[in-house]
Amino acid sequence: MNPFNETAKKPEAYLENLKSLYPASYDKNQASPYTKARIILAVGGEYEANWFSHQSLRYISDLDLRRDISLARFIEKEQQQKLSMLKPADETALETTIAYEQLAVDLTAEMAQKEKNFQVKKALDFALLEDFDHLYRYADLLDMDDGIHAERLVGKYTEIMPGRPTHAHHRHPSDNVKAPIVGKENNTQTNLNTMIITAAEQQTMNYYMNQAAFYRNDRGRKLFEEISFVEEEHVTQYGCLIDTNMNFFEKLLWHEYAECFVYFSNFSTETDSRIKKIWELCLETEISHLHKAEELLKKYAGKDHLEVIPSPDFPEPLALHENIDYVREILKNTVQFTGDGEDYESVNNLEKEHRFFSYNGVFTAPIKEEPGHKVIKDRIESCGEDYRYEREENPVFKLRNRNDDDTEIGINPDAAPSTAFKPL
């Protein structure tokens, strides 16, 4: 599909009223876990578009241009709110969190398996193990606080077990900064991947940051707070990869194109017929915004859309599905890696004076009370072992012990074997 060849009404035609902006919620016990994940993904895309537009007002003085982008922004806000209200009132914040982390795992794995730019693939594979570990920590909290097994919420499509342990996620901020992907390296698939994963992780960061203060006990408040810091690292890493050689109008076009692709993907893969109709309307709405962005690009930058997006046909849609074998492979091969400047390196190969060790040692101390590990410690003390859902034993030997949470992997050299990241 080439969205530039599709027809759509003017943006004003897609303004909705309050009644239509409050749709019937899904049934949390019947909805597919991937329907829930697709909703979160789309809301994250709308949030990114909304705030990109808000920020632009602070640099643009042309009132006509301000009016044009403000109209589109308000409709984006309507879409964001409408989709957010699909979540039912009886779904707790922690149940929703499981959907956030399942999305993070399976979206990242899906992108990594299609990404031909090795630097971007490494970033995806690296953060994948951390989001995978977050799912495990939150699932243990859910089991203790609500007596709910997260394997039911993820439909058993995604395993729940330790990844790179949480203590190892905390890096010096300098090591989250990566070089942008520019020029010929930035093909349509890569550009979409970097923009969409940044929006998704940003949505997750904001959700955890805001939920932390409202959780009902200290154990959960601390866990949400800690993981919100890790998501900040992920947003920095992914955001750095986005092409910096674009002006505002080129970036606006790419934002709208990426949103169109998300809705195209959601529509193409949705199994709920009612939700599928919502994706169809959202896609039509975003195509309208894309055409407006194309008009602004010509008017203010004097460019054709093909100069910005030379290959505008959508790649294969993003499909959320089981990625168990792929996650296991990445876990087995790269559990010991951390950020090292613009690249990644196994802690087995870092010098003792590396800033990762000094920063991490201060941020996580005392490590046995670090929130991600305190949750597992509490579950083991109350039930004799941690909660997990795994089809086979963990591929990392030291992460197989269910009655002793590991605090060495990812920090101590030679705590586990790690080989290397592999290109597609």
N, C-alpha and C positions, 0 to 999 in steps of 0.2 A: 504493500500500500504506500502511495505517495500522498501525504496529507495536503500538499500544495495543489494537487489536482482535484481535491474534493471541494464540493460547494457547501456553503454554510450561510446562515443569516448574519445580519449585523450583530455586534455584541449586545446591543440594547435588547434584542429579542430574547435573550437568555436570562434576563432579570427575573427572579422568582419572588413569590410572596411568602410570608411567614408560615402559612399552612403547609405549603409544599416543601418548605425547608425543615420540616419536622416529620421525616418518614417513619414508617413502622420499623421498629428495631428487629434485628435477627434474633432467633431463639438460640441462646448460648449453648444449649444442650443438643441442638440439632444442626446448627450451621457447621459447614466444613471449616476446619482450622485454617485452610488456605483462603477461604472467603474472608475470614477475619483478618488474615495477614494482608490480603490485597487491599482491604479498606485502610489499614494502617499505612501501607505504602502510598496510596493515593492522597491521604490526608497530609503525609509528609511532603509530597510534591507540591501540594497547594500551599502549605506553610512556607516552603522555600520561595515559591513564586510571589507570595504575598509580601514577604519581607525584602526580597530583592527589589520589588516595586517601591515599597516604602523608603528604602535606603536611597533609591534613585531620586526621589523628590528633593533630597538634600543637596543634590548636585545639579539639578535642572531648574532653570528659571523661566523657560518658555511656557506660558500658561496654557496654550493650546495642547502642547505635548503633555503637560501635567494632567490635563483633563482626560486625554486619551488613555494614558496609562492608569489613571485613577478609576476609570470606568471598568477596565479589565480587572483591576485589582479587587474591586468590590465584588465582582462576579466570582472571582477566585475565592474570595472570603465566603461567599454564599455556598459554593461547592464544598469548601473545607468544613463548614459548620454542618451542612446537610449530611455529609459522609460521617462526620464524628457522631452524629445522633443516631446512626445505625447501631451503635453499641447499646445494648440494653441496660436498664437501670440496675438489674440484679447481677450484672457481671462486675465482680470486684476489681479494684485496681491491680491486684496481684494476678488475678486470672488474665486480665488484659496484658500484663507484663509478660506472661508466658507466650502470648501471641506475638508480642514485639520481638522476643528473642528467637522464636521459631522463624519469623520473617527474616531477622538478621542472618541466621545460619543458612537458610535455604536460598535466600536471595543472593547472598554473597557467594555461595557455592555455585549457583547457576551462572552468575556473571563470570566467575573465575574460569569456569569450564568453556566459556566462549571468548575470553579475552586473549587477543594475540599479542598485545603489548606486554612484554615480560615485566616491566617495572610496575604496571598497574596490576597485573596478575599477582605479583609478589605481595603488594599491599592488600589485596583482597584475601589471599591465603593467610597472610599474617593475622589480620584482624578477625578472620573467621574463627580461629581457635579461641580467641578471647570471648567473642559472643557465644560460642558454644559452651564455654565454661560458665558464662553468666546464666545461661538457661538452667544449668545444673544447680547453681547456688540458689536461684529464685525458686526452683522446683522443690528444693529441700525446705525452704522457708514456707512455701505453700502447704506442704505436707504437715509441717509442725503447727502452723497457725490455723489452718482451715481443714486439715484432714483430707485434702484433695490430692490425688495422684496426677501429676502433670502429663503422664503418658496418655491419659484419656483426652486431655486438652489438645495435645499435638497429634492426635489420631494415630499414634505409634509410627508416624512417618519420619520422626526425628529422634535420634537417640538422646538420652539424658544421662550424662556421666561427665567426669572431670575432663576439661581440655587443658590448655596452658593455665596453670593455677592463678587465681586472681592476684596474689601477691606479686607475680612477675609482670603484671600489666602496667605497673607504674614506672614510667620512664621520664628522664629529664625532658622538659618541653622541646629542647633543641632537636631531640632525636625523633620527634614526630613530624618535623618539617621535611617535605620532599620536593623535588623539582617538578615544575609543571610539564605536562605533556603537550607539546606544541608542534606546529608544522605538519609534515607528512605523517608523523607518528600518530597524529590525532584524527583517526578515521571516525566514521559515524558510530560504530559500535563502541569504541573506546570513549568518545565524547559522551555518549549516552550513559555508559557505565559510571564514569566519574561523577557526572551530574546527579544521577539518580541515587547512587549509593551515598553521596554526600547529603542529599536531602533526607534519605531514610535514616541515616545515623543522627542527623541533626534533630529530627523529630524524636528519636529515642532519647537523646541527651536531654532535650527540653522536658520530655515526659518524666524522666527519672528525677531530674532536678526539682521539678515542681511537686512530685509525689513524695519526695523524701520527708518533708516537714509534716505531711498529713498522715503518714502511716501510723498505725495504732500502737506500736511498741518500739522500744529503742533498737532492738535487734534488726527489725525491718527498716527503720529510719536510717540506721547506719549503713545497711547494705545498699539501699537506694542511693544514698549520698556517695558512697565509694564508687559504685558503678557509673554514676553520672560523670565522675572525673575521667573514667576510662573512655566513656563515650565522647567526652571533650577531646581526648587524644585521637580518637578515630575520626572525628569531624575535621580536625586539623590535618591529619594525614591525607584524607580523601580530598578535602577542599584544596589542598596544595597542588593536587594533580590536575585540577581543571585548567584548561588553556587560558593563559593570561594575555595572549596577543589578540584580544577582541575589544572593540569599543562597546558602549552601552547598547546600541541597537543590534549589534551582532549577538551579544549575550542575551538580549531580550528574545531574539528569534530562536536561539538554542533552548532557552527556558521553555518557551511555548512548544517547541518541537518535542522536547523531552517529555512534557506533560501529555502531549498527544500520544506519544509512544507508550507511556504507562497505561493510559486508558485503552489504547488499542490492545495492549497485552492483557489487561484485565478482562476486557470484553471477549477476547479470543479464547481465554482459558477458564472463564467463570462457569461454575456448574449450577448455581442458583439462578433460575430464570428471572426472578424479580430483581435481583441485584444486577443481573446482566443488562437489564433495561436501563438501570441507572448508569452503568458504564457506557452504554450507547449514547445517552444524552450528554454525559460528561465529555465524551470524545467529540461529539458534534460541537459542543460549546468551546472546547479547546482549539478545534480547527478554526473556529471563528476568530479566536484570539491570535492564532498563528497568522492568519491572513491579515489581521490588523498590524501585527508586528512586521510582516513583510511590507506592508504599505508604508509604515514609519521608516523602515530601513531604506526604502527607495527615496522617500521624501527628505530625510535628514542626513543620510549617509551616502546617498547616490549609488547604492549597490543593489544588485539583483540577489535573490536568495541563493542562487546557485554559486555565487562567489563565497558564500558563508557556509553553506551545506551542499557541497558538490555532489554528494550521493544521497538524495533525499528519500529514496525508497527505504521503508522500515526494514531492519533486520528481523530475524525470527523473533516472535514475541517472547518476553520474559515469562517463563513458566515455573511456578512454584511447585516443587515435587520432592520426593525423597532423594536425599544425597548422602545416605549413610556410608557407602563405600568410599566416596570421595573425601568426606570429612575424616574418616579413619586414616586414609592415606596421608593427608596433610598433617594430622596429629602425630602419626608415627615418624614422619620425616622432619618436622620443623618445630617440635614442642620446645626446644631449647633456644629458639631464636628471639632476638629483641631488636629494637630500632638502633641503628648505628649511623648517625648523620643522615645522609640522603638514602641510605640503603639499610640492609638488615644483616645481622651477624649472629652466629651461635655464641651464647655466653661462654661456651667452652673455649672460644678463641679470643675473647676480650682480655685486655690487660687488667690487672687487679685495680689499677688506678682509674679505670673508665668511669665516667660520670654516672653511668647507669647504676653501678653498685652503691656509690655514695649517696645519690639522690634516693634510690629505692630504699636503702637501709634506714634513712631518716623518715621517709613518708609512711612506711608501713609498720614501724616499730610501735609496740612489741608485736612481732609477727603472729604469735598465737592468738592475739586479741584482734587482729585485723578482721574487719567485718565479714569478708567473704569466707574466711576460714572459721570464724566464730559460729556462723550458721551451721556449718558441717559438724563442727565439734559438738554443738548442742544436740544435733540430730543423733549423732553417734552415742552420746551420753544418755539420751532418753530412750533410744530404740536398739542400741547395740551395733548399729551400722548406719551408713548413709542411705538416702533414697536415691535410686537411679533406675533408669530403664535402658537396658543394653541388650543387644541380640547376641553379642559375643563379649568376651573379656576385653577390657580396654587395650588398645594396641601398644600402649606405653606400660611397661611392666610395673613401674612404681606407682601407677595410678589405678592399679587393680585392687588394692587393699581397701575394703569397705569399712573397716573399723579404725582407720588411722589416716587422717587427711594430710597429704603430702605438702610440705612447706619448703622443699628444696628445688624442685624442677623449675627451670626458667630463671633461677638465681644462681645456684651452685654449679660451677663447671663440672662436667661429667656426671651430673645427676641422672642423665638419660642420654641415649644416643640420638643424634640428629644428623641428617645428611645434608640436604640442600633443597631450595625451592626449584621447581621444574617448570620450564616454559610449556605452553600448550603444545 
